């Protein structure tokens, strides 16, 4: 699983996209932990043949609408937080 600092940085990127004000940070950290558990953040291990960014979009879509999930995944990729960042 990804290092805690990576999860925190990912949560920082996700947090502004959370639509509610209630427990916003907690929800962002939950999304980041989901990505870490799936092995999609730097330091993780994923064996899927689907691109890391596409996998991240799919994981995020469970809690966000699809356009928001795509935007968050792109921002995480640009920040170098996805495993193999820059490989869309």
N, C-alpha and C positions, 0 to 999 in steps of 0.2 A: 504494500500500500504506500501511497505517496507520503512524503514527509509533511508534518503538521504545517510548516511554513508555506508549502505549496498549496495545501488545502485552504489555508487562511487567505493567500493571495487570490486563489480562484474564487473564494467567497466574496472578496472585495469587488471582483469584477461582476459577479452574479447579482449582488445585493441591489444595485440601482434598478435592476430589471424586475424585481419582485413588486407586484402590483399593490399589495397590501402594506400598510404601515405596521400591522400587528405582527410581532415576532419576525420582522424582516430579516434580521441578522441570522436568527436561528434557521429560518427557511433557506437562506443562502448557504449556510454551512451544511445543511442537509443535502442540498444539490451538489455541493463540492465533494462531500463524502461519498455520494452516489457515484460520481465520476471516478473518485479514487478507488472505490471498491471494484469498479468495472475495469480498473487498470488503465484508465485513459489519461491520467495526469502524469507529468514527468516523474519518473521513478517507478511507474506502475508496469504491469505486465498484462497485455491483452493478446490473445491468440487468434482473434477474428481476422478474416481476410478483407473485411469492410474497412474503409479508411477510418482513422482515429477520429477525425472531425465528424464524419457521418455517425459514428457510434456515439460521440458526445451529444450530437443533436438529438439522437434517439433517446438517450438517457434523460436529457433535459426536458424533452417533450412530455415526459411522464408527469411533470409538475408545471410546465409552462405551455403557452400556445406555441405552435410550430414556428412562426416568424421570430418570436422572441428567443426560442431555443437556438435557431440558426444564428441570430445576432450574438448571443452569448458565446456559442461555440467559436464563432469567428474572432471575437475579442480574446477569448482564452488562447486561441491559436496564435494570434498576433502578439500576445504578451509572452509567448513561449512556454505556456503552462501545460499544453497538451503534449503527450508523448509524441516525439517526432514532429514537433511544432513546425509550421511552415509547409507542411506536406499536404494540406487540404485534401 
